[in-house]
């Protein structure tokens, strides 16, 4: 009879086999610090779908830290994506794959991307509830994070952007746009049920994401 510690040692010696502790440590992908308060656990939990409404730049910013940490991301359905802007937001372009026009093969393209990438950013292509459920199940099974720009039926977390305000122009309309301040709000299911709001610069003065305005307050506290 093999002792349990010896058996575990033998298993972990096999390439690709990880312990439960290692799996838990890898369960959440990090995000840029200004975005951490928007997400349960402070990051992107593998196997979840996040709907991002009102700002494609926020979806790309969420994918930035994972690519810099060594994960691979794919973007599809965003033919107008500017790579220079994505790089300024912090995305490592060397770990980014693009499928600008999925066309009629959207389901097959998404399935392949979910199978092969850690993070998949989907443009506002519009997905029916039945297809959304099937793809969400695939995302859970594969441990991928799906960032859907626009509405996504049954999303685990929904982020929205409001109160956009550009800085840099004088009262007479002259000057240069330096930064855009927005309010990002998160709502979701389970651990993300309680809404939270964060004021961001998206983009900041150098094109990156930065915190803006006062510290984060819970919406319930604001309402009270």
C-alpha positions as CSV (number, residue, x, y, z in Angstrom):
1,X,0.0,0.0,0.0
2,X,1.4,3.4,-1.0
3,X,1.4,6.2,1.6
4,X,-0.6,9.2,0.6
5,X,2.3,11.7,0.8
6,X,4.4,9.4,-1.4
7,X,1.6,9.1,-3.9
8,X,1.1,12.8,-4.1
9,X,4.8,13.3,-4.6
10,X,4.7,10.9,-7.5
11,X,1.7,12.6,-9.1
12,X,3.1,16.1,-8.8
13,X,6.4,15.0,-10.4
14,X,4.4,14.4,-13.6
15,X,4.6,17.5,-16.0
16,X,1.3,19.4,-16.0
17,X,-0.1,17.9,-12.8
18,X,-0.8,20.5,-10.0
19,X,-1.9,20.2,-6.4
20,X,-5.3,21.6,-5.3
21,X,-3.5,24.4,-3.5
22,X,-1.8,25.4,-6.8
23,X,-5.0,25.3,-8.6
24,X,-6.7,27.5,-6.1
25,X,-3.8,30.0,-6.3
26,X,-4.3,30.1,-10.1
27,X,-8.1,30.4,-9.9
28,X,-8.1,34.2,-10.1
29,X,-6.3,36.2,-12.8
30,X,-4.9,39.5,-11.5
31,X,-6.1,42.8,-12.9
32,X,-4.6,46.3,-12.9
33,X,-4.8,47.7,-9.3
34,X,-7.3,50.5,-10.1
35,X,-9.8,47.8,-11.3
36,X,-9.4,45.3,-8.4
37,X,-12.3,46.7,-6.3
38,X,-14.8,46.1,-9.1
39,X,-14.4,42.3,-9.0
40,X,-15.0,39.7,-6.4
41,X,-11.7,38.5,-5.0
42,X,-10.0,41.4,-6.6
43,X,-9.5,39.7,-10.0
44,X,-11.0,37.7,-12.9
45,X,-12.1,34.3,-11.6
46,X,-11.5,31.6,-14.1
47,X,-14.6,30.0,-15.6
48,X,-16.7,33.2,-15.4
49,X,-18.3,35.6,-17.9
50,X,-18.1,39.3,-17.4
51,X,-20.3,41.7,-19.4
52,X,-18.8,45.2,-19.9
53,X,-21.2,47.8,-21.0
54,X,-20.4,51.3,-22.1
55,X,-16.6,51.1,-22.7
56,X,-14.6,48.7,-24.9
57,X,-11.5,50.2,-23.3
58,X,-12.5,48.8,-19.9
59,X,-12.7,45.3,-21.3
60,X,-9.3,45.6,-22.8
61,X,-7.9,47.1,-19.5
62,X,-9.2,44.0,-17.7
63,X,-7.2,41.8,-20.0
64,X,-4.0,43.8,-19.6
65,X,-2.6,42.3,-16.3
66,X,-3.2,38.7,-17.3
67,X,-1.2,39.1,-20.5
68,X,1.6,40.8,-18.6
69,X,1.5,37.9,-16.1
70,X,2.0,35.3,-18.9
71,X,-1.6,34.5,-19.9
72,X,-2.8,34.6,-23.5
73,X,-5.8,36.7,-24.6
74,X,-7.8,36.8,-27.8
75,X,-10.1,39.5,-29.1
76,X,-12.8,38.8,-31.7
77,X,-15.6,40.9,-33.1
78,X,-13.7,44.2,-32.6
79,X,-12.4,45.1,-36.1
80,X,-11.9,48.7,-35.0
81,X,-9.5,47.8,-32.2
82,X,-6.5,50.1,-32.0
83,X,-3.4,48.2,-31.0
84,X,-1.6,51.3,-29.9
85,X,-4.4,52.2,-27.5
86,X,-4.5,48.6,-26.2
87,X,-0.8,48.7,-25.5
88,X,-1.2,52.0,-23.6
89,X,-3.8,50.3,-21.5
90,X,-1.2,47.8,-20.5
91,X,-2.0,44.8,-22.9
92,X,1.1,42.8,-23.9
93,X,0.6,42.6,-27.7
94,X,2.9,39.7,-27.9
95,X,0.3,37.6,-26.0
96,X,-2.7,38.9,-27.9
97,X,-4.5,37.2,-30.8
98,X,-7.0,38.9,-33.1
99,X,-10.0,37.6,-35.0
100,X,-11.5,40.8,-36.2
101,X,-14.5,39.4,-38.2
102,X,-15.8,36.0,-36.8
103,X,-18.7,36.3,-39.3
104,X,-21.2,33.5,-39.6
105,X,-18.8,31.2,-37.8
106,X,-19.1,33.0,-34.5
107,X,-20.0,30.0,-32.5
108,X,-17.1,27.9,-33.8
109,X,-14.7,30.8,-33.4
110,X,-15.7,31.5,-29.9
111,X,-15.6,27.8,-28.9
112,X,-12.0,27.5,-30.3
113,X,-10.9,30.6,-28.6
114,X,-12.4,29.5,-25.2
115,X,-10.6,26.2,-25.6
116,X,-7.2,27.8,-26.3
117,X,-6.9,31.1,-24.5
118,X,-7.0,32.3,-20.8
119,X,-9.0,35.4,-21.6
120,X,-11.4,36.0,-24.5
121,X,-12.7,39.5,-25.3
122,X,-15.8,39.5,-27.5
123,X,-17.1,42.6,-29.2
124,X,-20.8,43.7,-29.2
125,X,-22.0,41.0,-31.7
126,X,-25.2,40.1,-29.9
127,X,-25.7,36.6,-28.6
128,X,-29.0,34.8,-28.1
129,X,-29.7,33.4,-24.5
130,X,-29.5,29.8,-25.6
131,X,-26.1,30.2,-27.2
132,X,-24.9,32.3,-24.3
133,X,-25.8,29.5,-21.9
134,X,-23.9,26.9,-24.0
135,X,-20.8,29.1,-24.3
136,X,-20.9,30.0,-20.5
137,X,-20.9,26.3,-19.8
138,X,-17.8,25.8,-22.0
139,X,-16.1,28.8,-20.3
140,X,-16.7,27.2,-16.9
141,X,-15.4,23.8,-18.0
142,X,-12.3,25.2,-19.6
143,X,-11.5,27.8,-16.9
144,X,-11.4,30.7,-19.3
145,X,-12.6,34.2,-18.6
146,X,-15.0,35.7,-21.2
147,X,-15.2,39.5,-21.4
148,X,-18.2,40.4,-23.4
149,X,-18.6,44.0,-24.6
150,X,-22.3,44.8,-24.2
151,X,-25.0,42.7,-22.8
152,X,-24.5,39.0,-22.0
153,X,-27.5,36.9,-20.8
154,X,-26.7,35.4,-17.4
155,X,-23.3,37.1,-17.0
156,X,-21.6,36.3,-13.6
157,X,-20.5,39.9,-13.3
158,X,-21.8,43.0,-15.2
159,X,-19.7,46.2,-15.4
160,X,-21.1,49.5,-16.7
161,X,-19.5,52.9,-17.3
162,X,-21.3,56.2,-16.8
163,X,-20.6,59.9,-16.0
164,X,-17.9,60.3,-18.7
165,X,-16.0,63.6,-18.5
166,X,-13.0,64.6,-20.5
167,X,-10.3,66.8,-18.9
168,X,-7.9,69.2,-20.6
169,X,-10.1,71.7,-22.4
170,X,-10.5,75.2,-21.1
171,X,-13.9,76.9,-20.8
172,X,-13.6,78.4,-24.3
173,X,-13.0,74.9,-25.8
174,X,-9.2,75.2,-26.3
175,X,-6.5,72.8,-25.2
176,X,-5.8,69.1,-25.4
177,X,-7.8,66.2,-24.1
178,X,-5.6,64.6,-21.4
179,X,-7.8,62.1,-19.6
180,X,-11.3,60.8,-19.4
181,X,-12.9,60.4,-16.0
182,X,-15.7,57.8,-15.7
183,X,-17.6,56.0,-13.0
184,X,-17.5,52.2,-13.3
185,X,-20.1,50.1,-11.5
186,X,-20.2,46.4,-10.9
187,X,-23.1,44.1,-10.2
188,X,-23.2,40.3,-10.2
189,X,-24.2,37.0,-8.7
190,X,-23.0,35.2,-5.7
191,X,-19.9,36.9,-4.2
192,X,-20.4,39.8,-6.7
193,X,-24.1,40.4,-5.7
194,X,-23.3,43.5,-3.7
195,X,-22.8,46.4,-6.1
196,X,-19.7,48.6,-5.9
197,X,-18.6,51.7,-7.8
198,X,-15.1,53.1,-8.7
199,X,-14.1,56.4,-10.2
200,X,-11.5,55.9,-12.9
201,X,-9.4,57.7,-15.4
202,X,-10.0,55.6,-18.6
203,X,-7.7,56.5,-20.2
204,X,-5.4,58.5,-17.9
205,X,-2.9,61.1,-19.0
206,X,-0.5,58.6,-20.4
207,X,-3.2,56.3,-21.9
208,X,-3.2,53.9,-18.9
209,X,-5.9,53.2,-16.4
210,X,-5.8,55.2,-13.1
211,X,-8.0,55.9,-10.1
212,X,-9.8,59.2,-10.2
213,X,-11.8,61.2,-7.7
214,X,-12.6,60.1,-4.1
215,X,-12.1,56.6,-2.7
216,X,-14.5,53.9,-3.7
217,X,-17.9,53.9,-1.9
218,X,-20.5,51.2,-1.8
219,X,-23.7,52.1,-3.6
220,X,-25.7,51.2,-0.6
221,X,-23.8,53.7,1.5
222,X,-24.2,56.4,-1.1
223,X,-28.0,55.7,-1.2
224,X,-28.2,55.8,2.6
